[in-house]
Amino acid sequence: MESELREEIECKAQAVLAKQRSEAKRAERYGRRFERRTGIAANVPPQVNPAHWAFHPQFDPVHCIRHSKYIAKHIWRKIEAGTYEPIPAVKFDIPKPGGGTRPIMSFSIPDSALANLLHRRLTKRNSRLFSGYSYAYRKDRNVFDAILLLQRSLWNSKTYIIQYDFRAFFDSISQEYLKKIVSDENRFIISMAERNVINSFLSHRYARFDEYQTAGFLLRERGVPQGSSLSLFLANAAAHDLDLALERQNGTFVRFADDVVAVTHSYTDAARVAAQFRLHCNATELEINYEKSPGIKYFDIGPSLDSRSLFIDHDDGGNLETIDKFDFLGHSFSQHGTGLSEKVLKESREEFQELYIFIFFYTHDEVSLRQIGCRLRLTTGI
């Protein structure tokens, strides 16, 4: 483990260093092109290291490469003694596409390396224990497998779609619940040393970037730290009981991290699936974001099917909304088949248009222009 950790520290440090150098070279290339095309000297800022590298030597990739053997030995001894805890992380608030920000924790390079190593080991060791309907962060499954399963489950004469969105899943889930899951030997195969490391990451210290060197550190009390690959294993572990509960219901479902869609062929079954989401929220202290959650919908697969506007569940009845399409994992499902969602198509249009404009104004490469134009029409239909 100690030698693996040393290799992982060096690999992580090299990746951080390569990214930094790549960004500097990209800015330099852009400056040269700008000057060549316009005749105006480009104002390229000098290359500087990210400020948080100076917060602690183990944020600095050069230091970590030079001292990887000592750092790995020091961390491993702490793990064996049960005294390991990560260096306080730097909190960055990253803007979200839909507005607001997402808190991302930047851990030191050795702590990130340890999280990577632990995530790979735990996921591989427990891969057969995870639900067959869980598709995120696994080498044996991916998003396209999830799409194919969902596609095959839809074409029934009577189909109900159940979708619920968890509010701030990673930030809100109960740590008491997570620690109980990790400690239960009947759920996952996790050693005592690994449990201690997981608990240390769950209760890690952190500070905002602009307060790191001046303010006292805060202690995480809820959720899992986004920015650590260990949170990927924990996300699957946290939803494991929900997976098992949904497996016991009639119908099928697909889960990718905190995105879940279930398919049933009777309203009674759909209502039972919905009840499992509520029960899971009670156990984990999560909340359903009803503003973003479609809930139970009737899926119209074509004009030959009678339209439905009401449901009857035992002695209860009410209005039922019919949909002719729904989105999941960047794909749109409708009576016409499966394709990219409108959101993904819009983003693709914008990316291709930006690339087309760049080539037109800065390179005048006619072959590239024709290739981009054809790709743009084929992909987005414009």
N, C-alpha and C positions, 0 to 999 in steps of 0.2 A: 504493500500500500504506500509506503514512504517513497519508494522509487517511482511509482506511478504518479504520485502527487507532484514530485519534482518535475517529471516530464510534462505534466498538465500545467504547472506554473509557467514553465518555459514556453509552452505552446500558446497559452493565453497571453503572455507578455509579448511574444512575437506578433500575435494577431493585433493587439492594441497598437503596437509600434507600426506595423504595416498599414493599418488604417490611418494613423496620423500622417505617415509619410505619403500615402496615396492622396489624401486630401490636399496636402501641400503641393504635390506634383500637379494635381488637377487645377489648382488655382494658378500655378505657374504656366501651364499650357494654355489656359484660358487667356492669361495676360499676353502671352506671345501672339496668339491668334488675333486678339483684339487690336494689338498694336500693328500687326501686319495688315489687317483689313482696313483699319481706320487711319493709320498714321499717327494716332494719338498714344502717348505713353500710358500704359495701364498702371493704375495705382494698386499694385498687389501688396497687401500687408506682409510684413516679414513673418516667417514661420516661428510660431511660439508654441510651447507645450500647453495643454489645458491647465488652467489654474489649479484644479483640484489635485494634480499630480504632486504639488508641493505640500499638500495637507498632511501627508504621511509618506515615508519612503516606499511603502508597499503599494501605493497607487502608481508609482513610477516604474514603467516596464523595464527600463535599463537596469535599475537597481535590482529588480526581481530576477532578471536573467543572471546577473553577476552573483547573486547570493541565493540562488534557487535551492541548492543543496542544504544550506543552513536553515532556510525558511521552512522547507519541507520537513526537516528533522524536528524543528521547534514545534510546528503545528501537530505533527504526529504524536509527539510526546504529550502534548496537551490533550489530544483526543484520547490517548490511552489512560491518562490520569483523570479524565472526565471533567477537565477544567477549560476546554476550548470555548472561545467565544469570538465572533468576528470583530474585526476592527470597525468602529462606527462608520456606517455608510453615509454617503453624500446623497441628499434628496434633491432631485431635479423635477420640476413641474413641466411636463411636456404637453403642448397644445394638442387637443383631440380634434379630428376632422369635423365633428358635429358641434364643436364649441366646448368650452371648459378645458380643464387640464387633467392629465393622468400622472400621479406621483410615481416616479421611477427611482429606485435605489441603486446607486453605483457603489458596489462593494470593492474592496481592495482586490488586486489581482490574485494573490494567493487564496483569499476567501472565495472568489469567483471560480478559481480552478478547482477548489475542493467541492463546491456546489455542483460543478459540471461532472466531476468524477462520481459523486454520490448519485446524481440524477441518472447517469447511465447505468450504474451498477444496480440501483433499486428498480429501475424500469425493466431492465433485462431479467433480473431475478424474479420479478413479480408479474411478468407479461402474461403468463397463463392464468393468473388469478384475476386480472382485470376482466371486465365484461367484454364480450365479443362485439358489443355495440358502442364501445368507447374507441374513438379514432384519433384523438389528439396526442401529440408528443410521443409517438410510438414508431419504431422502425418497421414493424410488421404491418402497419396500416397507415393510410393517409387520407386526405380529404376526398380524393377521387373514389376510393373504396366506399366512403360514406355516401357520396352522391349516387353511386350505382345501387347500393342497397336501398336507399330512399326511393330512387326512381322505380325499382322493381316492385315496391310495396304499394304504389299508388293506383294502379289500373284495376280497380274493383268498381262494381256498379254502385257501391255506397261507401264513401270514404270520408273520414273526419280527420282533420289536421289539428294537432294540439301544440301550441308554441307559447312558452313563457320566458320572459327575460328577467334574469336576476339583477337586482340593483347592486352595482359595485361588488361583484362576486369576490374578486381577489382581495379587496380592501375591507370587506365586511364580515367574512365568515368567522365564526367563533373559534378562537384558538383552543379553548377548552375542548371543543369537539374534535379539532384536528389532532391534538395531543392524545385524545382517547383513541382515535382511529389508528394513529401511529403505534401506540402502546399495545394494541390488541393483537396478540399472536395468532388469533384465528382469522384475521383479515389479510395481513401481509407479512412477508418474511423480512424482518428488519432487525439487525443486531442491536445490542444495548448501546454500543459506541455510536452507531448510526442514529439511534433515537436521540442521544444526547446532542449530537451535532444539529439534527433537525430542530430540536427544541431551542438551541442557541440561536439559530437563524430566525425562528419564529419570534423570539424575544430580543432581537438585536437592537442596538442603539443606533441612532442616526441624527443628523441635523441638516437643515437646509443649506444649500451651497453658500449663500451669502451670510450664514450665521455659524458656519462650521468652526471657525477659528476663534469666535468670540463668545458664543452662547453655550450653555450646558446641553448635553445630548439628551434627546427624548428616547423613550423606550417603547417599542412597538407592543401594542396590547391587543390588536385585532388584525385579522387578515393575514395574508402571506405577502412577503416582499416581492413586488414586481421589479425585475432587474436581476434576479438570481434564478438560474436554471433549476434550482431545487424546487422552486414554486411550481414548475411544470409537473413534477411528480406529485406534489401536494395537491394540485388542482384535480388530478385524476383520483387521488385517494379521497379527497373531500366529497367527490360526487359518486363514490363507489356504492354507497348504500342506496342512493337514488337509482343507480343503474340496476341493482339487484331487485329493487321494488318494481321498477318498470318491466323487468324481464318476467316477473310473475303475472303481469297483466296480459290480456288478449291484445293482439296487434304487434307492432314493432316500433322501434325508435332508433334515433341516431344522436349521439352526443359527441361534440367536438369542444373540449374544455367546458366552458359554461354555456355554450349554445346547444340547445336540445330541441328536437322536433320529434313528435310521436305521431303514429298513424294507426287508427282503428277503423273498424267497419260497422260499429254500432255506437249510438250516442251514449248508451249505458257504459260501454267500455271506455269511451272518451272521458266521461265524468269520473270514472275510477282512476284513470291516468292523471287527470287534473288534481285529484285529491292527493296523489302521491307527491306532487310538487309542493302542495301546502304543508304536508307532513314533514317533508325534508326541510322546508324553511323553519318550521318550529324547532327542529332538532339542531339546526346549524346557525340560527339567529340571522339567516338571510331574509331578504324581502323580495317579493315579486314586483317588478316595475310594471304596473298595470297600464301605464300610459304607453309603453312600448310593446306590450304583450298582446298578440292577437287573441290568445285564449283558444277556445274550441270553435272551429269553422267547418262548414260543410264544403267539400271540394267537388266542384262541378267538372266532370271529366269529358263532357260533350253534350251536344244538343239532343241526343237520343235519351238522355236521362231526365226523368221528371224533376222539375225544380222543387226545392223544399224551403219552407220558410218557418216551420215550427219543429220543435223537438218534444218528444214525450219520454220521460224517464220514470218508470214506475207510475206513481200517482202525481208526478210533477210535469209541467209543460211550460213552454215559453218560446220566444222568438229565436230563430236560428239564422245566422248570416251565412250566405253562400259566397264562396270565392272561386274565381276561375284561374287564379295563380297565387303562388307564394314564393318567398325568397328564403334561401338558406345557404350559408357559406359561399356567398358570391354567385350563386346560381338561381335561376328562376324556373319553377316547375309549373306547367300549365297543361291543358288538354292537347296542346300542339307539340309537347315534348319538353325537353330540358335544354336550357341554354344559359348564357351569362346573364346576370341580373342587370337591370337598368343602371344601377349605381356603378358597377364594374365597367359597363360599356361607356358610360360618361367619362370615367377616369381614363379609359383607354383612348377615347377620342382626344381628350386634352393632352395626354402624353404624346400621341402621334403628331398632333398639330404643333406642339412645341418643338418636336424634333424636326418636322418639316420646315418650320420657320427658321430654325437654327441653320439647317443645311442650305436653305435658299439664300439667306443673308450673309452667311459666313464662309461657305465652302463652294457654292455654285456647282455642286456635283450633280449633273443631270441624271446619271445612273441611279444614284442614291435617292434623288427626288422621285423618280418613277417607282422605285422599289417601295419607298415609304407610302406613296400615294396608293399603290395597289394593296399594300398591307392594311392601310387605313380603311379602304373600301371593303375588303374582305372581312376584316375583324369587326368593324362597327357599322357597316352598311351605309356609310355616308360618302 
